[in-house]
Protein backbone atom coordinates (compact mmCIF):
# COMPACT_ATOMS: atom_id res chain seq x y z
CA UNK A 1 0.00 0.00 0.00
CA UNK A 2 1.25 3.48 -0.81
CA UNK A 3 1.54 5.77 2.21
CA UNK A 4 0.39 9.40 2.13
CA UNK A 5 3.87 10.83 1.68
CA UNK A 6 5.06 8.67 -1.21
CA UNK A 7 3.85 9.54 -4.72
CA UNK A 8 1.95 6.68 -6.33
CA UNK A 9 3.45 5.00 -9.33
CA UNK A 10 1.53 3.31 -12.10
CA UNK A 11 1.80 -0.45 -11.59
CA UNK A 12 2.88 -2.21 -14.79
CA UNK A 13 -0.21 -4.46 -14.74
CA UNK A 14 -2.44 -1.35 -14.88
CA UNK A 15 -0.61 0.30 -17.78
CA UNK A 16 -3.35 -0.72 -20.21
CA UNK A 17 -5.83 1.50 -18.37
CA UNK A 18 -4.05 4.55 -19.77
CA UNK A 19 -5.57 3.67 -23.14
CA UNK A 20 -9.13 4.07 -21.82
CA UNK A 21 -11.16 7.21 -22.50
CA UNK A 22 -12.85 6.85 -19.09
CA UNK A 23 -11.18 8.18 -15.95
CA UNK A 24 -10.16 5.31 -13.63
CA UNK A 25 -9.19 6.01 -10.01
CA UNK A 26 -8.22 3.60 -7.23
CA UNK A 27 -8.59 4.71 -3.60
CA UNK A 28 -6.77 3.07 -0.68
CA UNK A 29 -8.41 2.27 2.66
CA UNK A 30 -7.94 5.88 3.79
CA UNK A 31 -9.68 7.28 0.72
CA UNK A 32 -6.42 8.54 -0.78
CA UNK A 33 -5.71 8.18 -4.49
CA UNK A 34 -3.30 5.31 -5.07
CA UNK A 35 -3.77 5.17 -8.84
CA UNK A 36 -5.21 7.36 -11.59
CA UNK A 37 -4.97 6.69 -15.31
CA UNK A 38 -4.17 9.34 -17.92
CA UNK A 39 -7.86 10.11 -18.54
CA UNK A 40 -8.32 10.76 -14.80
CA UNK A 41 -5.38 13.18 -14.84
CA UNK A 42 -7.03 15.05 -17.72
CA UNK A 43 -10.45 15.06 -16.06
CA UNK A 44 -9.14 16.26 -12.71
CA UNK A 45 -6.59 18.58 -14.36
CA UNK A 46 -3.77 17.33 -12.18
CA UNK A 47 -0.92 14.81 -12.36
CA UNK A 48 -0.86 11.45 -10.59
CA UNK A 49 2.06 12.69 -8.52
CA UNK A 50 -0.04 15.57 -7.17
CA UNK A 51 -3.23 13.55 -6.86
CA UNK A 52 -1.64 10.72 -4.85
CA UNK A 53 -0.91 13.09 -1.97
CA UNK A 54 -4.53 13.81 -1.12
CA UNK A 55 -7.94 12.31 -0.61
CA UNK A 56 -10.28 12.30 -3.59
CA UNK A 57 -13.01 13.99 -1.52
CA UNK A 58 -10.65 16.92 -0.82
CA UNK A 59 -10.80 17.89 -4.50
CA UNK A 60 -14.46 18.87 -4.34
CA UNK A 61 -16.65 21.35 -2.47
CA UNK A 62 -19.56 18.89 -2.18
CA UNK A 63 -17.94 15.45 -1.64
CA UNK A 64 -20.63 14.10 0.70
CA UNK A 65 -22.49 11.98 -1.87
CA UNK A 66 -19.28 10.59 -3.34
CA UNK A 67 -17.89 9.79 0.14
CA UNK A 68 -21.14 8.05 1.12
CA UNK A 69 -21.09 5.85 -1.99
CA UNK A 70 -17.44 4.90 -1.38
CA UNK A 71 -18.23 3.98 2.24
CA UNK A 72 -21.07 1.72 1.10
CA UNK A 73 -18.81 0.10 -1.47
CA UNK A 74 -16.19 -0.55 1.18
CA UNK A 75 -18.85 -2.32 3.28
CA UNK A 76 -19.74 -4.43 0.20
CA UNK A 77 -23.34 -3.24 0.16
CA UNK A 78 -23.35 -3.57 -3.63
CA UNK A 79 -21.18 -5.11 -6.31
CA UNK A 80 -21.04 -1.84 -8.22
CA UNK A 81 -23.11 1.33 -8.14
CA UNK A 82 -23.78 3.56 -11.13
CA UNK A 83 -24.81 7.12 -10.43
CA UNK A 84 -24.70 10.59 -11.98
CA UNK A 85 -22.76 13.09 -9.88
CA UNK A 86 -22.18 16.83 -10.04
CA UNK A 87 -18.88 17.52 -8.32
CA UNK A 88 -18.18 21.19 -7.65
CA UNK A 89 -14.66 22.61 -7.58
CA UNK A 90 -13.20 25.90 -6.42
CA UNK A 91 -12.43 28.23 -9.32
CA UNK A 92 -13.33 25.64 -11.98
CA UNK A 93 -16.42 24.38 -13.73
CA UNK A 94 -18.24 21.56 -11.91
CA UNK A 95 -17.65 18.03 -13.11
CA UNK A 96 -20.87 16.37 -14.27
CA UNK A 97 -20.01 12.71 -14.50
CA UNK A 98 -21.52 9.25 -14.62
CA UNK A 99 -19.75 7.22 -11.93
CA UNK A 100 -19.29 3.46 -11.54
CA UNK A 101 -17.97 2.59 -8.07
CA UNK A 102 -17.04 -0.85 -6.76
CA UNK A 103 -14.90 -2.48 -4.09
CA UNK A 104 -11.83 -4.44 -5.17
CA UNK A 105 -11.18 -7.91 -3.80
CA UNK A 106 -8.24 -7.90 -1.42
CA UNK A 107 -7.16 -7.07 2.12
CA UNK A 108 -6.57 -3.35 1.47
CA UNK A 109 -10.24 -2.30 1.08
CA UNK A 110 -9.45 -0.49 -2.15
CA UNK A 111 -12.20 1.24 -4.13
CA UNK A 112 -12.29 1.41 -7.93
CA UNK A 113 -13.99 4.48 -9.38
CA UNK A 114 -14.72 5.01 -13.06
CA UNK A 115 -15.85 8.49 -14.12
CA UNK A 116 -17.28 9.45 -17.51
CA UNK A 117 -18.21 13.00 -18.37
CA UNK A 118 -21.96 13.36 -18.78
CA UNK A 119 -21.87 14.75 -22.32
CA UNK A 120 -25.66 14.96 -22.58
CA UNK A 121 -25.90 17.12 -19.44
CA UNK A 122 -23.13 19.39 -20.70
CA UNK A 123 -24.99 19.73 -24.00
CA UNK A 124 -28.25 20.60 -22.22
CA UNK A 125 -26.52 23.20 -20.08
CA UNK A 126 -24.91 24.75 -23.16
CA UNK A 127 -28.23 24.88 -25.00
CA UNK A 128 -29.89 26.46 -21.97
CA UNK A 129 -27.21 29.15 -21.81
CA UNK A 130 -27.64 29.83 -25.54
CA UNK A 131 -31.42 30.16 -25.16
CA UNK A 132 -31.06 32.47 -22.17
CA UNK A 133 -28.53 34.62 -24.00
CA UNK A 134 -30.76 34.69 -27.07
CA UNK A 135 -33.70 35.93 -25.01
CA UNK A 136 -31.52 38.65 -23.47
CA UNK A 137 -30.32 39.63 -26.94
CA UNK A 138 -33.89 39.84 -28.25
CA UNK A 139 -34.99 42.14 -25.44
CA UNK A 140 -31.87 44.26 -25.80
CA UNK A 141 -32.34 44.56 -29.58
CA UNK A 142 -36.03 45.38 -29.29
CA UNK A 143 -35.51 48.06 -26.64
CA UNK A 144 -32.43 49.55 -28.29
CA UNK A 145 -34.09 49.63 -31.72
CA UNK A 146 -37.11 51.50 -30.40
CA UNK A 147 -34.90 53.96 -28.50
CA UNK A 148 -32.94 54.69 -31.70
CA UNK A 149 -35.92 54.76 -34.06
CA UNK A 150 -37.86 57.58 -32.38
CA UNK A 151 -35.11 60.28 -32.40
CA UNK A 152 -33.99 59.18 -35.87
CA UNK A 153 -37.25 60.41 -37.36
CA UNK A 154 -36.79 63.75 -35.64
CA UNK A 155 -33.21 64.11 -36.84
CA UNK A 156 -34.16 63.31 -40.44
CA UNK A 157 -37.16 65.68 -40.35
CA UNK A 158 -35.06 68.50 -38.87
CA UNK A 159 -32.43 68.03 -41.60
CA UNK A 160 -35.11 68.25 -44.30
CA UNK A 161 -36.56 71.44 -42.78
CA UNK A 162 -33.09 72.91 -42.46
CA UNK A 163 -32.43 72.15 -46.13
CA UNK A 164 -35.57 74.07 -47.11
CA UNK A 165 -34.33 77.15 -45.20
CA UNK A 166 -30.87 77.22 -46.76
CA UNK A 167 -30.05 80.47 -48.55
CA UNK A 168 -30.08 80.13 -52.33
CA UNK A 169 -26.60 81.66 -52.52
CA UNK A 170 -24.98 78.76 -50.66
CA UNK A 171 -27.57 76.03 -51.34
CA UNK A 172 -25.35 73.74 -53.41
CA UNK A 173 -22.44 73.60 -50.94
CA UNK A 174 -24.52 73.51 -47.73
CA UNK A 175 -27.00 70.98 -49.10
CA UNK A 176 -24.18 68.44 -49.10
CA UNK A 177 -24.15 68.47 -45.28
CA UNK A 178 -27.90 68.10 -44.84
CA UNK A 179 -27.88 65.23 -47.31
CA UNK A 180 -25.21 63.47 -45.21
CA UNK A 181 -27.52 63.72 -42.17
CA UNK A 182 -30.54 62.45 -44.14
CA UNK A 183 -28.67 59.54 -45.76
CA UNK A 184 -27.07 58.43 -42.49
CA UNK A 185 -30.46 58.62 -40.76
CA UNK A 186 -31.91 56.44 -43.54
CA UNK A 187 -29.05 53.95 -43.18
CA UNK A 188 -29.60 53.66 -39.44
CA UNK A 189 -33.34 53.31 -40.03
CA UNK A 190 -32.69 50.38 -42.37
CA UNK A 191 -30.43 48.75 -39.77
CA UNK A 192 -33.09 49.18 -37.06
CA UNK A 193 -35.76 47.69 -39.33
CA UNK A 194 -33.54 44.66 -39.94
CA UNK A 195 -33.02 44.24 -36.19
CA UNK A 196 -36.76 44.28 -35.60
CA UNK A 197 -37.70 42.21 -38.67
CA UNK A 198 -37.73 38.71 -37.07
CA UNK A 199 -39.93 39.95 -34.22
CA UNK A 200 -42.46 41.61 -36.52
CA UNK A 201 -42.87 38.97 -39.19
CA UNK A 202 -45.59 36.37 -38.52
CA UNK A 203 -44.60 32.69 -38.39
CA UNK A 204 -46.23 31.17 -41.52
CA UNK A 205 -46.47 27.41 -41.05
CA UNK A 206 -46.78 24.89 -43.87
CA UNK A 207 -45.28 21.60 -45.08
CA UNK A 208 -41.53 21.90 -45.61
CA UNK A 209 -39.19 19.64 -47.57
CA UNK A 210 -35.71 20.48 -46.31
CA UNK A 211 -34.11 19.43 -49.61
CA UNK A 212 -36.22 21.94 -51.52
CA UNK A 213 -34.92 24.56 -49.09
CA UNK A 214 -31.31 23.48 -49.70
CA UNK A 215 -31.78 23.40 -53.50
CA UNK A 216 -33.25 26.90 -53.49
CA UNK A 217 -30.28 28.22 -51.52
CA UNK A 218 -27.85 26.30 -53.72
CA UNK A 219 -29.23 27.96 -56.85
CA UNK A 220 -29.03 31.42 -55.26
CA UNK A 221 -25.42 30.93 -54.13
CA UNK A 222 -24.29 29.54 -57.49
CA UNK A 223 -25.96 32.45 -59.28
CA UNK A 224 -23.83 34.86 -57.23
CA UNK A 225 -20.64 32.74 -57.33
CA UNK A 226 -20.82 30.97 -60.73
CA UNK A 227 -17.17 29.87 -60.86
CA UNK A 228 -14.56 28.66 -58.38
CA UNK A 229 -17.14 27.32 -55.91
CA UNK A 230 -18.41 23.74 -55.81
CA UNK A 231 -21.55 22.96 -53.79
CA UNK A 232 -21.83 19.28 -52.92
CA UNK A 233 -25.07 17.61 -51.83
CA UNK A 234 -25.13 14.74 -49.34
CA UNK A 235 -28.84 14.20 -48.74
CA UNK A 236 -30.75 11.55 -46.82
CA UNK A 237 -33.82 11.03 -49.00
CA UNK A 238 -35.73 9.35 -46.13
CA UNK A 239 -36.18 12.62 -44.20
CA UNK A 240 -39.93 13.35 -44.03
CA UNK A 241 -41.62 16.67 -44.55
CA UNK A 242 -42.33 18.66 -41.41
CA UNK A 243 -44.35 21.69 -40.39
CA UNK A 244 -42.45 24.96 -40.52
CA UNK A 245 -42.00 28.36 -42.12
CA UNK A 246 -40.32 27.61 -45.45
CA UNK A 247 -39.27 31.22 -46.12
CA UNK A 248 -37.67 31.54 -42.70
CA UNK A 249 -35.73 28.30 -43.20
CA UNK A 250 -34.59 29.41 -46.66
CA UNK A 251 -33.36 32.67 -45.13
CA UNK A 252 -31.61 30.74 -42.34
CA UNK A 253 -29.71 28.41 -44.68
CA UNK A 254 -29.02 31.26 -47.11
CA UNK A 255 -27.52 33.47 -44.38
CA UNK A 256 -25.15 30.70 -43.29
CA UNK A 257 -24.23 29.60 -46.82
CA UNK A 258 -23.74 33.18 -48.02
CA UNK A 259 -21.43 33.93 -45.07
CA UNK A 260 -19.48 30.77 -45.93
CA UNK A 261 -19.20 31.75 -49.61
CA UNK A 262 -17.89 35.18 -48.66
CA UNK A 263 -15.35 33.61 -46.30
CA UNK A 264 -14.24 31.36 -49.18
CA UNK A 265 -13.20 34.31 -51.38
CA UNK A 266 -9.53 33.28 -51.55
CA UNK A 267 -10.37 29.66 -52.33
CA UNK A 268 -12.93 30.77 -54.94
CA UNK A 269 -10.14 32.70 -56.68
CA UNK A 270 -7.96 29.59 -56.47
CA UNK A 271 -10.85 27.48 -57.80
CA UNK A 272 -11.00 24.94 -54.94
CA UNK A 273 -13.75 26.41 -52.72
CA UNK A 274 -16.18 23.79 -51.46
CA UNK A 275 -19.54 24.01 -49.71
CA UNK A 276 -21.41 20.91 -48.53
CA UNK A 277 -25.12 20.57 -47.73
CA UNK A 278 -25.55 17.41 -45.66
CA UNK A 279 -28.80 16.07 -44.18
CA UNK A 280 -29.29 13.18 -41.79
CA UNK A 281 -31.91 11.87 -39.37
CA UNK A 282 -30.95 12.03 -35.69
CA UNK A 283 -32.75 9.80 -33.20
CA UNK A 284 -33.65 10.35 -29.55
CA UNK A 285 -32.58 13.99 -29.47
CA UNK A 286 -33.16 16.40 -26.59
CA UNK A 287 -33.83 20.00 -27.65
CA UNK A 288 -34.54 22.67 -25.02
CA UNK A 289 -35.21 19.92 -22.43
CA UNK A 290 -37.79 18.20 -24.68
CA UNK A 291 -37.09 14.68 -25.97
CA UNK A 292 -37.85 13.97 -29.64
CA UNK A 293 -37.75 10.56 -31.29
CA UNK A 294 -36.62 11.99 -34.63
CA UNK A 295 -34.87 15.19 -35.62
CA UNK A 296 -33.45 16.75 -38.77
CA UNK A 297 -29.66 17.05 -38.62
CA UNK A 298 -28.60 19.59 -41.26
CA UNK A 299 -24.94 20.49 -41.79
CA UNK A 300 -23.58 23.38 -43.85
CA UNK A 301 -19.84 22.76 -44.20
CA UNK A 302 -17.14 24.83 -45.90
CA UNK A 303 -13.39 24.51 -46.36
CA UNK A 304 -12.66 28.17 -45.64
CA UNK A 305 -10.23 29.73 -43.17
CA UNK A 306 -12.46 29.14 -40.15
CA UNK A 307 -13.92 31.59 -37.66
CA UNK A 308 -11.48 33.78 -35.75
CA UNK A 309 -11.02 32.41 -32.18
CA UNK A 310 -11.71 35.80 -30.60
CA UNK A 311 -15.29 35.88 -31.93
CA UNK A 312 -16.04 32.15 -32.09
CA UNK A 313 -18.14 32.21 -28.90
CA UNK A 314 -20.00 35.36 -29.97
CA UNK A 315 -20.88 34.72 -33.61
CA UNK A 316 -24.62 34.55 -32.89
CA UNK A 317 -24.60 37.86 -31.02
CA UNK A 318 -26.07 40.82 -32.94
CA UNK A 319 -23.64 43.16 -34.71
CA UNK A 320 -20.71 40.72 -34.32
CA UNK A 321 -19.11 40.03 -37.70
CA UNK A 322 -15.88 38.38 -38.78
CA UNK A 323 -15.94 40.23 -42.10
CA UNK A 324 -15.10 43.86 -42.63
CA UNK A 325 -18.26 45.67 -43.68
CA UNK A 326 -20.53 42.88 -42.43
CA UNK A 327 -23.70 43.84 -40.56
CA UNK A 328 -23.39 41.05 -37.98
CA UNK A 329 -27.10 40.24 -38.30
CA UNK A 330 -27.17 37.18 -40.57
CA UNK A 331 -26.36 34.57 -37.94
CA UNK A 332 -28.47 36.33 -35.31
CA UNK A 333 -31.51 36.08 -37.60
CA UNK A 334 -30.64 32.45 -38.41
CA UNK A 335 -30.55 31.57 -34.72
CA UNK A 336 -33.86 33.38 -34.11
CA UNK A 337 -35.59 31.51 -36.95
CA UNK A 338 -34.20 28.13 -35.83
CA UNK A 339 -35.36 28.71 -32.26
CA UNK A 340 -38.83 29.62 -33.55
CA UNK A 341 -38.86 26.10 -35.03
CA UNK A 342 -37.95 24.66 -31.56
CA UNK A 343 -34.48 23.75 -32.82
CA UNK A 344 -30.87 24.59 -32.07
CA UNK A 345 -27.97 25.81 -34.18
CA UNK A 346 -24.34 25.05 -33.35
CA UNK A 347 -20.98 25.71 -34.93
CA UNK A 348 -17.67 23.86 -35.01
CA UNK A 349 -14.79 25.67 -36.69
CA UNK A 350 -11.09 25.30 -37.31
CA UNK A 351 -8.82 26.37 -40.19
CA UNK A 352 -9.99 24.58 -43.33
CA UNK A 353 -13.26 23.37 -41.82
CA UNK A 354 -16.38 25.12 -40.53
CA UNK A 355 -19.58 23.19 -39.81
CA UNK A 356 -22.85 24.91 -38.95
CA UNK A 357 -25.27 22.30 -37.61
CA UNK A 358 -29.04 22.87 -37.45
CA UNK A 359 -31.16 20.38 -35.51
CA UNK A 360 -34.97 20.57 -35.84
CA UNK A 361 -37.60 18.20 -34.44
CA UNK A 362 -39.36 15.94 -36.95
CA UNK A 363 -42.86 14.44 -36.70
C-alpha positions as CSV (number, residue, x, y, z in Angstrom):
1,X,0.0,0.0,0.0
2,X,1.2,3.5,-0.8
3,X,1.5,5.8,2.2
4,X,0.4,9.4,2.1
5,X,3.9,10.8,1.7
6,X,5.1,8.7,-1.2
7,X,3.8,9.5,-4.7
8,X,2.0,6.7,-6.3
9,X,3.5,5.0,-9.3
10,X,1.5,3.3,-12.1
11,X,1.8,-0.5,-11.6
12,X,2.9,-2.2,-14.8
13,X,-0.2,-4.5,-14.7
14,X,-2.4,-1.3,-14.9
15,X,-0.6,0.3,-17.8
16,X,-3.3,-0.7,-20.2
17,X,-5.8,1.5,-18.4
18,X,-4.0,4.6,-19.8
19,X,-5.6,3.7,-23.1
20,X,-9.1,4.1,-21.8
21,X,-11.2,7.2,-22.5
22,X,-12.9,6.8,-19.1
23,X,-11.2,8.2,-15.9
24,X,-10.2,5.3,-13.6
25,X,-9.2,6.0,-10.0
26,X,-8.2,3.6,-7.2
27,X,-8.6,4.7,-3.6
28,X,-6.8,3.1,-0.7
29,X,-8.4,2.3,2.7
30,X,-7.9,5.9,3.8
31,X,-9.7,7.3,0.7
32,X,-6.4,8.5,-0.8
33,X,-5.7,8.2,-4.5
34,X,-3.3,5.3,-5.1
35,X,-3.8,5.2,-8.8
36,X,-5.2,7.4,-11.6
37,X,-5.0,6.7,-15.3
38,X,-4.2,9.3,-17.9
39,X,-7.9,10.1,-18.5
40,X,-8.3,10.8,-14.8
41,X,-5.4,13.2,-14.8
42,X,-7.0,15.1,-17.7
43,X,-10.5,15.1,-16.1
44,X,-9.1,16.3,-12.7
45,X,-6.6,18.6,-14.4
46,X,-3.8,17.3,-12.2
47,X,-0.9,14.8,-12.4
48,X,-0.9,11.4,-10.6
49,X,2.1,12.7,-8.5
50,X,0.0,15.6,-7.2
51,X,-3.2,13.5,-6.9
52,X,-1.6,10.7,-4.9
53,X,-0.9,13.1,-2.0
54,X,-4.5,13.8,-1.1
55,X,-7.9,12.3,-0.6
56,X,-10.3,12.3,-3.6
57,X,-13.0,14.0,-1.5
58,X,-10.7,16.9,-0.8
59,X,-10.8,17.9,-4.5
60,X,-14.5,18.9,-4.3
61,X,-16.7,21.3,-2.5
62,X,-19.6,18.9,-2.2
63,X,-17.9,15.5,-1.6
64,X,-20.6,14.1,0.7
65,X,-22.5,12.0,-1.9
66,X,-19.3,10.6,-3.3
67,X,-17.9,9.8,0.1
68,X,-21.1,8.0,1.1
69,X,-21.1,5.8,-2.0
70,X,-17.4,4.9,-1.4
71,X,-18.2,4.0,2.2
72,X,-21.1,1.7,1.1
73,X,-18.8,0.1,-1.5
74,X,-16.2,-0.5,1.2
75,X,-18.9,-2.3,3.3
76,X,-19.7,-4.4,0.2
77,X,-23.3,-3.2,0.2
78,X,-23.3,-3.6,-3.6
79,X,-21.2,-5.1,-6.3
80,X,-21.0,-1.8,-8.2
81,X,-23.1,1.3,-8.1
82,X,-23.8,3.6,-11.1
83,X,-24.8,7.1,-10.4
84,X,-24.7,10.6,-12.0
85,X,-22.8,13.1,-9.9
86,X,-22.2,16.8,-10.0
87,X,-18.9,17.5,-8.3
88,X,-18.2,21.2,-7.7
89,X,-14.7,22.6,-7.6
90,X,-13.2,25.9,-6.4
91,X,-12.4,28.2,-9.3
92,X,-13.3,25.6,-12.0
93,X,-16.4,24.4,-13.7
94,X,-18.2,21.6,-11.9
95,X,-17.7,18.0,-13.1
96,X,-20.9,16.4,-14.3
97,X,-20.0,12.7,-14.5
98,X,-21.5,9.3,-14.6
99,X,-19.8,7.2,-11.9
100,X,-19.3,3.5,-11.5
101,X,-18.0,2.6,-8.1
102,X,-17.0,-0.8,-6.8
103,X,-14.9,-2.5,-4.1
104,X,-11.8,-4.4,-5.2
105,X,-11.2,-7.9,-3.8
106,X,-8.2,-7.9,-1.4
107,X,-7.2,-7.1,2.1
108,X,-6.6,-3.4,1.5
109,X,-10.2,-2.3,1.1
110,X,-9.5,-0.5,-2.1
111,X,-12.2,1.2,-4.1
112,X,-12.3,1.4,-7.9
113,X,-14.0,4.5,-9.4
114,X,-14.7,5.0,-13.1
115,X,-15.9,8.5,-14.1
116,X,-17.3,9.5,-17.5
117,X,-18.2,13.0,-18.4
118,X,-22.0,13.4,-18.8
119,X,-21.9,14.8,-22.3
120,X,-25.7,15.0,-22.6
121,X,-25.9,17.1,-19.4
122,X,-23.1,19.4,-20.7
123,X,-25.0,19.7,-24.0
124,X,-28.3,20.6,-22.2
125,X,-26.5,23.2,-20.1
126,X,-24.9,24.8,-23.2
127,X,-28.2,24.9,-25.0
128,X,-29.9,26.5,-22.0
129,X,-27.2,29.2,-21.8
130,X,-27.6,29.8,-25.5
131,X,-31.4,30.2,-25.2
132,X,-31.1,32.5,-22.2
133,X,-28.5,34.6,-24.0
134,X,-30.8,34.7,-27.1
135,X,-33.7,35.9,-25.0
136,X,-31.5,38.6,-23.5
137,X,-30.3,39.6,-26.9
138,X,-33.9,39.8,-28.3
139,X,-35.0,42.1,-25.4
140,X,-31.9,44.3,-25.8
141,X,-32.3,44.6,-29.6
142,X,-36.0,45.4,-29.3
143,X,-35.5,48.1,-26.6
144,X,-32.4,49.6,-28.3
145,X,-34.1,49.6,-31.7
146,X,-37.1,51.5,-30.4
147,X,-34.9,54.0,-28.5
148,X,-32.9,54.7,-31.7
149,X,-35.9,54.8,-34.1
150,X,-37.9,57.6,-32.4
151,X,-35.1,60.3,-32.4
152,X,-34.0,59.2,-35.9
153,X,-37.3,60.4,-37.4
154,X,-36.8,63.7,-35.6
155,X,-33.2,64.1,-36.8
156,X,-34.2,63.3,-40.4
157,X,-37.2,65.7,-40.4
158,X,-35.1,68.5,-38.9
159,X,-32.4,68.0,-41.6
160,X,-35.1,68.3,-44.3
161,X,-36.6,71.4,-42.8
162,X,-33.1,72.9,-42.5
163,X,-32.4,72.2,-46.1
164,X,-35.6,74.1,-47.1
165,X,-34.3,77.1,-45.2
166,X,-30.9,77.2,-46.8
167,X,-30.1,80.5,-48.6
168,X,-30.1,80.1,-52.3
169,X,-26.6,81.7,-52.5
170,X,-25.0,78.8,-50.7
171,X,-27.6,76.0,-51.3
172,X,-25.3,73.7,-53.4
173,X,-22.4,73.6,-50.9
174,X,-24.5,73.5,-47.7
175,X,-27.0,71.0,-49.1
176,X,-24.2,68.4,-49.1
177,X,-24.2,68.5,-45.3
178,X,-27.9,68.1,-44.8
179,X,-27.9,65.2,-47.3
180,X,-25.2,63.5,-45.2
181,X,-27.5,63.7,-42.2
182,X,-30.5,62.4,-44.1
183,X,-28.7,59.5,-45.8
184,X,-27.1,58.4,-42.5
185,X,-30.5,58.6,-40.8
186,X,-31.9,56.4,-43.5
187,X,-29.1,54.0,-43.2
188,X,-29.6,53.7,-39.4
189,X,-33.3,53.3,-40.0
190,X,-32.7,50.4,-42.4
191,X,-30.4,48.8,-39.8
192,X,-33.1,49.2,-37.1
193,X,-35.8,47.7,-39.3
194,X,-33.5,44.7,-39.9
195,X,-33.0,44.2,-36.2
196,X,-36.8,44.3,-35.6
197,X,-37.7,42.2,-38.7
198,X,-37.7,38.7,-37.1
199,X,-39.9,39.9,-34.2
200,X,-42.5,41.6,-36.5
201,X,-42.9,39.0,-39.2
202,X,-45.6,36.4,-38.5
203,X,-44.6,32.7,-38.4
204,X,-46.2,31.2,-41.5
205,X,-46.5,27.4,-41.0
206,X,-46.8,24.9,-43.9
207,X,-45.3,21.6,-45.1
208,X,-41.5,21.9,-45.6
209,X,-39.2,19.6,-47.6
210,X,-35.7,20.5,-46.3
211,X,-34.1,19.4,-49.6
212,X,-36.2,21.9,-51.5
213,X,-34.9,24.6,-49.1
214,X,-31.3,23.5,-49.7
215,X,-31.8,23.4,-53.5
216,X,-33.3,26.9,-53.5
217,X,-30.3,28.2,-51.5
218,X,-27.9,26.3,-53.7
219,X,-29.2,28.0,-56.8
220,X,-29.0,31.4,-55.3
221,X,-25.4,30.9,-54.1
222,X,-24.3,29.5,-57.5
223,X,-26.0,32.5,-59.3
224,X,-23.8,34.9,-57.2
225,X,-20.6,32.7,-57.3
226,X,-20.8,31.0,-60.7
227,X,-17.2,29.9,-60.9
228,X,-14.6,28.7,-58.4
229,X,-17.1,27.3,-55.9
230,X,-18.4,23.7,-55.8
231,X,-21.5,23.0,-53.8
232,X,-21.8,19.3,-52.9
233,X,-25.1,17.6,-51.8
234,X,-25.1,14.7,-49.3
235,X,-28.8,14.2,-48.7
236,X,-30.8,11.6,-46.8
237,X,-33.8,11.0,-49.0
238,X,-35.7,9.3,-46.1
239,X,-36.2,12.6,-44.2
240,X,-39.9,13.3,-44.0
241,X,-41.6,16.7,-44.5
242,X,-42.3,18.7,-41.4
243,X,-44.3,21.7,-40.4
244,X,-42.5,25.0,-40.5
245,X,-42.0,28.4,-42.1
246,X,-40.3,27.6,-45.4
247,X,-39.3,31.2,-46.1
248,X,-37.7,31.5,-42.7
249,X,-35.7,28.3,-43.2
250,X,-34.6,29.4,-46.7
251,X,-33.4,32.7,-45.1
252,X,-31.6,30.7,-42.3
253,X,-29.7,28.4,-44.7
254,X,-29.0,31.3,-47.1
255,X,-27.5,33.5,-44.4
256,X,-25.1,30.7,-43.3
257,X,-24.2,29.6,-46.8
258,X,-23.7,33.2,-48.0
259,X,-21.4,33.9,-45.1
260,X,-19.5,30.8,-45.9
261,X,-19.2,31.7,-49.6
262,X,-17.9,35.2,-48.7
263,X,-15.3,33.6,-46.3
264,X,-14.2,31.4,-49.2
265,X,-13.2,34.3,-51.4
266,X,-9.5,33.3,-51.6
267,X,-10.4,29.7,-52.3
268,X,-12.9,30.8,-54.9
269,X,-10.1,32.7,-56.7
270,X,-8.0,29.6,-56.5
271,X,-10.8,27.5,-57.8
272,X,-11.0,24.9,-54.9
273,X,-13.7,26.4,-52.7
274,X,-16.2,23.8,-51.5
275,X,-19.5,24.0,-49.7
276,X,-21.4,20.9,-48.5
277,X,-25.1,20.6,-47.7
278,X,-25.5,17.4,-45.7
279,X,-28.8,16.1,-44.2
280,X,-29.3,13.2,-41.8
281,X,-31.9,11.9,-39.4
282,X,-30.9,12.0,-35.7
283,X,-32.7,9.8,-33.2
284,X,-33.7,10.3,-29.5
285,X,-32.6,14.0,-29.5
286,X,-33.2,16.4,-26.6
287,X,-33.8,20.0,-27.7
288,X,-34.5,22.7,-25.0
289,X,-35.2,19.9,-22.4
290,X,-37.8,18.2,-24.7
291,X,-37.1,14.7,-26.0
292,X,-37.9,14.0,-29.6
293,X,-37.8,10.6,-31.3
294,X,-36.6,12.0,-34.6
295,X,-34.9,15.2,-35.6
296,X,-33.4,16.8,-38.8
297,X,-29.7,17.0,-38.6
298,X,-28.6,19.6,-41.3
299,X,-24.9,20.5,-41.8
300,X,-23.6,23.4,-43.8
301,X,-19.8,22.8,-44.2
302,X,-17.1,24.8,-45.9
303,X,-13.4,24.5,-46.4
304,X,-12.7,28.2,-45.6
305,X,-10.2,29.7,-43.2
306,X,-12.5,29.1,-40.2
307,X,-13.9,31.6,-37.7
308,X,-11.5,33.8,-35.7
309,X,-11.0,32.4,-32.2
310,X,-11.7,35.8,-30.6
311,X,-15.3,35.9,-31.9
312,X,-16.0,32.2,-32.1
313,X,-18.1,32.2,-28.9
314,X,-20.0,35.4,-30.0
315,X,-20.9,34.7,-33.6
316,X,-24.6,34.6,-32.9
317,X,-24.6,37.9,-31.0
318,X,-26.1,40.8,-32.9
319,X,-23.6,43.2,-34.7
320,X,-20.7,40.7,-34.3
321,X,-19.1,40.0,-37.7
322,X,-15.9,38.4,-38.8
323,X,-15.9,40.2,-42.1
324,X,-15.1,43.9,-42.6
325,X,-18.3,45.7,-43.7
326,X,-20.5,42.9,-42.4
327,X,-23.7,43.8,-40.6
328,X,-23.4,41.0,-38.0
329,X,-27.1,40.2,-38.3
330,X,-27.2,37.2,-40.6
331,X,-26.4,34.6,-37.9
332,X,-28.5,36.3,-35.3
333,X,-31.5,36.1,-37.6
334,X,-30.6,32.5,-38.4
335,X,-30.5,31.6,-34.7
336,X,-33.9,33.4,-34.1
337,X,-35.6,31.5,-36.9
338,X,-34.2,28.1,-35.8
339,X,-35.4,28.7,-32.3
340,X,-38.8,29.6,-33.6
341,X,-38.9,26.1,-35.0
342,X,-37.9,24.7,-31.6
343,X,-34.5,23.7,-32.8
344,X,-30.9,24.6,-32.1
345,X,-28.0,25.8,-34.2
346,X,-24.3,25.0,-33.3
347,X,-21.0,25.7,-34.9
348,X,-17.7,23.9,-35.0
349,X,-14.8,25.7,-36.7
350,X,-11.1,25.3,-37.3
351,X,-8.8,26.4,-40.2
352,X,-10.0,24.6,-43.3
353,X,-13.3,23.4,-41.8
354,X,-16.4,25.1,-40.5
355,X,-19.6,23.2,-39.8
356,X,-22.9,24.9,-38.9
357,X,-25.3,22.3,-37.6
358,X,-29.0,22.9,-37.4
359,X,-31.2,20.4,-35.5
360,X,-35.0,20.6,-35.8
361,X,-37.6,18.2,-34.4
362,X,-39.4,15.9,-37.0
363,X,-42.9,14.4,-36.7
